[in-house]
């Protein structure tokens, strides 16, 4: 059963489970070309069978990250060139579904935003992995807040990640390369990174 009618070359890039379309909640979006947008969740409460517009994209751009926010958190964007930027989500004013959005990150030529993270608190750490087998965990406080549109050095080389306990990856500064998380075969690249919450019986 096709729940989402897609046009040619269109793909689903994010899914947000929503129980209620409460006021004061937002859908925060980021695109590969560095545009960000924050739209009240309530504007998505009346979908149509054919779908409704979430963001106006430039030719060649695509949605890379979507999250529910409440106006109280920082947002982090990470680029394919090893850069990161962290800014207060309130630097982005709420706008309607048809709006284009604003610049969230400055990008070098041929680079793209590849990931978006909503920072919940200062006790968190950020796990990054590169396509050639390196990874590291960095305290989130090392990513100082800047205005959107700026850039900060994050990593410089490539990795992949298998199922690994986060605590086994020691914390390292932003400017370090990281440690090998997995030895890759020829031609292998990083496909994705996802947090896994395990049950107690999994530990056994």
Residue pairs with C-beta under 8 A, 6 or more apart in sequence:
4 12
4 51
5 49
5 50
5 51
6 12
13 62
13 63
13 64
13 66
14 63
14 65
14 66
16 27
16 66
16 67
16 68
18 41
18 44
18 68
21 41
21 42
21 44
21 45
22 41
22 42
23 40
23 42
24 70
24 71
25 40
25 41
25 42
25 68
25 69
25 70
26 38
26 39
26 40
26 41
26 68
26 69
26 70
26 71
26 89
26 94
27 38
27 39
27 40
27 41
27 44
27 54
27 66
27 67
27 68
27 69
28 36
28 37
28 38
28 66
28 67
28 68
28 69
28 75
28 89
28 92
28 116
28 118
29 36
29 37
29 38
29 39
29 54
29 55
29 63
29 65
29 66
29 101
30 36
30 37
30 63
30 64
30 65
30 66
30 75
30 77
30 104
30 113
30 116
31 55
31 57
31 61
31 62
31 63
31 64
31 101
31 113
32 61
32 62
32 63
32 64
32 112
32 113
32 114
33 58
33 60
33 61
33 107
33 112
33 113
34 77
34 103
34 104
34 105
34 106
34 107
34 113
35 55
35 58
35 61
35 100
35 101
35 102
35 103
35 104
36 75
36 77
36 92
36 101
36 102
36 103
36 104
36 105
36 148
37 55
37 92
37 95
37 99
37 100
37 101
37 102
38 69
38 89
38 92
38 93
38 94
38 95
39 54
39 55
39 94
39 95
39 96
39 97
39 99
40 94
41 68
43 96
43 97
44 52
44 54
44 97
46 52
52 97
53 97
53 98
54 63
54 97
55 63
55 97
55 99
55 100
55 101
56 98
56 99
56 100
56 101
57 63
58 100
64 112
64 113
64 114
64 115
64 116
65 77
65 113
65 115
65 116
65 117
66 116
67 75
67 116
67 118
69 75
69 89
69 118
71 89
71 90
72 89
73 89
73 118
73 119
73 120
74 86
74 87
74 88
74 89
74 118
74 119
74 145
75 86
75 87
75 88
75 89
75 92
75 104
75 116
75 117
75 118
75 119
76 84
76 85
76 86
76 116
76 117
76 118
76 119
76 126
76 143
77 84
77 85
77 104
77 105
77 113
77 115
77 116
78 84
78 113
78 114
78 115
78 116
78 117
78 128
78 154
79 105
79 107
79 108
79 111
79 112
79 113
79 114
79 151
79 154
80 111
80 112
80 113
80 114
81 107
81 108
81 111
82 130
82 153
82 154
82 155
82 156
82 157
83 105
83 107
83 108
83 111
83 151
83 152
83 153
83 154
84 143
84 151
84 152
84 153
84 154
84 174
85 104
85 105
85 146
85 148
85 149
85 150
85 151
85 152
86 119
86 143
86 144
86 145
86 146
86 152
87 104
87 145
87 146
87 147
87 148
87 150
88 145
89 118
91 147
91 148
92 102
92 104
92 148
95 101
102 148
103 148
103 149
104 113
104 148
104 149
105 113
105 148
105 149
105 150
105 151
106 149
106 150
106 151
107 113
107 151
117 126
119 140
119 143
122 140
122 141
123 140
124 140
125 137
125 138
125 139
125 140
125 166
125 171
126 137
126 138
126 139
126 140
126 143
127 135
127 136
127 137
127 161
127 166
127 169
127 193
128 135
128 136
128 138
128 154
128 155
128 178
129 135
129 159
129 160
129 161
129 178
129 181
129 190
129 193
130 155
130 157
130 158
130 159
130 178
130 190
131 158
131 159
131 160
131 189
131 190
132 157
132 158
132 159
132 184
133 158
133 159
133 160
133 180
133 181
133 182
133 183
133 184
134 155
134 157
134 158
134 159
134 177
134 178
134 179
134 180
134 181
135 159
135 161
135 169
135 178
135 179
135 180
135 181
136 155
136 169
136 170
136 171
136 172
136 176
136 177
136 178
136 179
137 166
137 169
137 170
137 171
137 172
138 171
138 172
138 173
138 174
139 171
142 173
142 174
143 152
143 174
144 152
146 152
152 174
153 174
153 175
154 174
155 174
155 177
155 178
156 177
157 177
157 178
158 190
159 178
159 180
159 181
159 182
159 190
160 181
160 182
160 184
160 188
160 189
160 190
160 191
161 181
161 182
161 190
161 193
162 181
162 182
163 196
164 181
169 179
169 181
170 179
172 178
172 179
